[in-house]
Amino acid sequence: MRLFSKDRNVHRFTVAGKPVTCPLCGGTAFVASSAQLHTQGLTFFQLEWLGKTAYVLVCDGCSQIQWFGKAPEKVSGA
């Protein structure tokens, strides 16, 4: 069952020049997003907006989430 196939934001990605595949189902189609990383100190002082950002890819096949410190590169034409 494809989760996002009708969504235009489904793409293939590479990291360090290698194609990203899902470790769970072997899928190669993902939806990209980002997530704010929080620490206790930033939360205590209500400064979460100063936290770093992580990049996430959600597998279209099984919804497995993969986290990255740098933005994965979208494969053109995919």
Backbone as a chain_set.jsonl record, in Angstrom:
{"seq": "MRLFSKDRNVHRFTVAGKPVTCPLCGGTAFVASSAQLHTQGLTFFQLEWLGKTAYVLVCDGCSQIQWFGKAPEKVSGA", "coords": {"N": [[0.841, -1.179, 0.0], [0.714, 2.1, -0.953], [1.51, 5.099, 0.624], [1.687, 7.861, 0.04], [1.459, 8.165, -2.686], [-0.267, 9.557, -4.441], [0.351, 12.072, -3.831], [2.186, 14.906, -4.802], [4.67, 15.302, -3.736], [6.315, 13.095, -3.51], [9.4, 11.633, -3.892], [12.623, 10.487, -5.124], [15.766, 10.089, -3.474], [19.211, 10.986, -2.825], [22.091, 10.38, -0.789], [25.258, 11.379, 0.035], [25.959, 10.713, -2.554], [24.817, 8.226, -2.969], [21.933, 6.205, -3.601], [19.003, 6.578, -1.621], [17.467, 4.093, 0.238], [14.776, 2.325, 1.753], [15.337, 0.781, 4.835], [13.608, -1.077, 5.846], [11.517, -1.955, 4.016], [12.704, -1.76, 1.561], [11.958, 0.19, -0.202], [12.094, 3.029, -2.481], [10.954, 5.481, -2.755], [10.14, 8.551, -1.301], [8.804, 10.947, 1.062], [9.844, 14.135, 1.826], [10.726, 15.961, 4.765], [11.169, 18.171, 7.576], [12.485, 18.464, 10.919], [12.421, 20.024, 14.058], [15.009, 20.077, 16.398], [15.16, 19.725, 19.844], [16.511, 20.792, 23.003], [16.824, 20.26, 26.564], [17.636, 22.584, 27.869], [17.133, 24.685, 26.006], [14.376, 24.412, 25.803], [13.578, 24.942, 28.451], [14.169, 27.672, 28.667], [12.463, 28.62, 26.773], [13.405, 28.786, 24.126], [13.304, 27.229, 21.837], [13.353, 27.669, 19.111], [15.954, 28.228, 18.493], [17.177, 25.843, 18.21], [18.726, 23.074, 16.415], [18.054, 21.824, 13.081], [16.747, 18.802, 11.813], [16.648, 16.562, 9.041], [14.146, 14.658, 7.532], [13.106, 11.645, 5.942], [10.264, 10.073, 4.835], [9.194, 6.907, 4.18], [7.379, 5.971, 1.323], [6.269, 3.486, 0.988], [6.122, 2.015, 3.47], [6.1, 3.731, 5.621], [8.312, 4.062, 7.246], [10.641, 6.07, 9.005], [13.457, 7.98, 8.248], [16.25, 9.664, 9.541], [18.307, 12.549, 9.008], [21.285, 14.517, 9.196], [22.106, 16.405, 7.367], [20.545, 17.866, 4.517], [19.053, 15.545, 2.345], [19.694, 14.916, -1.143], [17.479, 15.619, -3.746], [16.566, 13.489, -6.387], [16.619, 14.386, -9.693], [13.946, 14.351, -12.017], [12.684, 12.154, -10.974]], "CA": [[0.0, 0.0, 0.0], [1.47, 3.344, -1.027], [0.916, 6.094, 1.513], [1.675, 9.216, -0.489], [1.65, 8.09, -4.132], [-1.03, 10.596, -5.136], [0.951, 13.34, -3.418], [3.259, 15.329, -5.705], [5.924, 15.461, -2.995], [7.026, 11.821, -3.419], [10.601, 11.712, -4.724], [13.772, 9.646, -4.811], [16.813, 10.928, -2.907], [20.549, 10.434, -2.632], [22.904, 10.91, 0.311], [26.665, 11.077, -0.256], [26.035, 10.131, -3.883], [24.2, 6.895, -3.018], [20.471, 6.281, -3.494], [18.411, 6.244, -0.324], [16.469, 3.028, 0.216], [14.203, 2.041, 3.066], [15.917, -0.431, 5.419], [12.552, -2.005, 6.238], [10.814, -2.574, 2.889], [13.48, -1.623, 0.343], [11.375, 1.223, -1.056], [12.976, 4.117, -2.916], [10.148, 6.699, -2.88], [10.029, 9.166, 0.019], [8.34, 12.317, 1.249], [10.823, 14.836, 2.652], [10.244, 16.913, 5.751], [12.215, 18.547, 8.529], [12.045, 18.422, 12.311], [13.213, 20.855, 14.95], [15.588, 19.324, 17.501], [15.101, 20.514, 21.077], [17.256, 20.361, 24.181], [16.157, 20.67, 27.804], [17.972, 23.978, 28.162], [16.39, 25.576, 25.12], [12.964, 24.328, 26.164], [13.402, 25.624, 29.731], [14.187, 29.115, 28.432], [11.539, 28.858, 25.664], [14.207, 29.181, 22.973], [13.37, 26.083, 20.941], [13.627, 28.118, 17.742], [17.4, 28.265, 18.291], [17.656, 24.472, 18.043], [19.106, 22.639, 15.077], [17.037, 21.159, 12.285], [17.075, 17.513, 11.212], [15.886, 16.302, 7.825], [13.566, 13.326, 7.599], [12.468, 11.064, 4.77], [9.245, 9.094, 5.211], [9.031, 5.94, 3.092], [6.042, 5.905, 0.746], [5.778, 2.116, 1.058], [5.815, 1.455, 4.794], [6.108, 4.867, 6.558], [9.556, 4.102, 8.036], [11.231, 7.405, 8.995], [14.917, 8.044, 8.322], [16.704, 10.988, 9.97], [19.582, 12.978, 8.438], [21.801, 15.794, 9.69], [22.152, 17.3, 6.207], [19.425, 17.609, 3.609], [19.287, 14.626, 1.227], [19.519, 15.531, -2.451], [16.394, 15.054, -4.535], [16.975, 13.029, -7.707], [15.8, 15.063, -10.687], [13.232, 13.489, -12.93], [12.142, 10.961, -10.308]], "C": [[0.885, 1.24, 0.0], [0.759, 4.413, -0.212], [0.719, 7.446, 0.854], [1.672, 9.262, -2.011], [0.882, 9.156, -4.9], [-0.495, 11.991, -4.817], [2.111, 13.681, -4.342], [4.616, 15.416, -5.028], [6.694, 14.16, -2.816], [8.188, 11.865, -4.406], [11.588, 10.618, -4.329], [14.892, 10.582, -4.369], [18.145, 10.198, -2.898], [21.186, 11.113, -1.434], [24.328, 10.447, 0.047], [26.808, 10.346, -1.592], [25.417, 8.754, -4.032], [22.689, 7.021, -2.88], [20.0, 5.867, -2.108], [17.37, 5.151, -0.55], [15.981, 2.794, 1.64], [14.811, 0.752, 3.613], [14.864, -1.479, 5.784], [11.937, -2.728, 5.042], [11.578, -2.485, 1.57], [12.96, -0.577, -0.615], [12.363, 2.328, -1.391], [12.227, 5.433, -3.105], [9.862, 7.249, -1.486], [9.374, 10.539, -0.056], [9.315, 12.973, 2.214], [10.132, 15.809, 3.597], [11.428, 17.322, 6.621], [11.622, 18.54, 9.922], [12.984, 19.271, 13.154], [13.716, 19.997, 16.102], [15.659, 20.222, 18.736], [16.02, 19.933, 22.14], [16.505, 20.833, 25.418], [16.408, 22.141, 28.107], [17.194, 24.954, 27.304], [14.904, 25.573, 25.454], [12.698, 25.084, 27.458], [13.322, 27.132, 29.538], [13.288, 29.538, 27.268], [12.269, 29.404, 24.435], [14.356, 28.036, 21.979], [13.734, 26.472, 19.52], [15.119, 28.224, 17.448], [17.994, 26.877, 18.035], [17.996, 24.148, 16.596], [17.939, 21.935, 14.392], [17.58, 19.833, 11.764], [16.183, 17.35, 9.987], [15.402, 14.86, 7.877], [12.988, 12.924, 6.248], [11.514, 9.983, 5.261], [8.998, 8.196, 4.004], [7.575, 5.9, 2.633], [5.438, 4.504, 0.882], [5.328, 1.671, 2.429], [5.795, 2.492, 5.917], [7.308, 4.881, 7.513], [10.157, 5.505, 7.907], [12.741, 7.286, 9.135], [15.311, 9.484, 8.608], [18.085, 11.281, 9.393], [19.98, 14.329, 9.024], [21.909, 16.835, 8.598], [21.023, 16.915, 5.271], [19.801, 16.627, 2.515], [19.017, 15.354, -0.096], [18.412, 14.824, -3.213], [16.933, 14.674, -5.914], [16.051, 13.671, -8.729], [15.16, 14.046, -11.628], [12.62, 12.257, -12.301], [10.774, 11.247, -9.729]], "O": [[1.725, 1.396, 0.886], [-0.449, 4.608, -0.346], [-0.296, 8.108, 1.076], [1.871, 10.337, -2.576], [1.363, 9.616, -5.936], [-0.859, 12.969, -5.47], [2.938, 12.817, -4.632], [5.625, 15.59, -5.711], [7.646, 14.123, -2.036], [7.995, 12.102, -5.598], [11.404, 9.923, -3.33], [14.97, 11.724, -4.821], [18.205, 8.97, -2.955], [20.872, 12.256, -1.103], [24.573, 9.256, -0.143], [27.665, 9.475, -1.746], [25.482, 8.165, -5.111], [22.21, 7.862, -2.119], [20.527, 4.932, -1.505], [16.504, 5.271, -1.416], [16.703, 3.042, 2.606], [14.802, -0.269, 2.925], [15.199, -2.642, 6.008], [11.839, -3.955, 5.037], [11.156, -3.066, 0.57], [13.464, -0.46, -1.732], [13.344, 2.537, -0.678], [12.816, 6.408, -3.572], [9.405, 6.525, -0.602], [9.388, 11.199, -1.095], [9.587, 12.439, 3.289], [9.1, 16.396, 3.273], [12.551, 16.863, 6.414], [10.404, 18.602, 10.09], [14.201, 19.233, 12.974], [12.938, 19.268, 16.718], [16.162, 21.344, 18.67], [16.272, 18.728, 22.169], [15.645, 21.709, 25.327], [15.508, 22.856, 28.546], [16.655, 25.939, 27.809], [14.248, 26.614, 25.394], [11.699, 25.796, 27.559], [12.503, 27.798, 30.17], [13.345, 30.686, 26.826], [11.815, 30.351, 23.793], [15.404, 27.885, 21.351], [14.357, 25.69, 18.801], [15.514, 28.3, 16.285], [19.168, 26.752, 17.686], [17.6, 24.861, 15.674], [16.976, 21.513, 15.033], [18.728, 19.75, 11.328], [15.099, 17.929, 9.911], [16.158, 13.953, 8.223], [12.453, 13.753, 5.512], [11.907, 9.089, 6.01], [8.634, 8.677, 2.931], [6.657, 5.807, 3.448], [4.215, 4.36, 0.89], [4.287, 1.028, 2.567], [5.497, 2.147, 7.061], [7.313, 5.637, 8.485], [10.177, 6.067, 6.812], [13.245, 6.59, 10.016], [14.781, 10.414, 8.001], [18.929, 10.39, 9.296], [19.131, 15.172, 9.312], [21.814, 18.032, 8.873], [20.598, 15.76, 5.242], [20.786, 16.853, 1.811], [18.216, 16.287, -0.153], [18.397, 13.597, -3.318], [17.667, 15.444, -6.533], [14.832, 13.519, -8.646], [15.756, 13.027, -11.979], [12.092, 11.398, -13.008], [10.16, 10.364, -9.131]]}, "num_chains": 1, "name": "protein.A"}
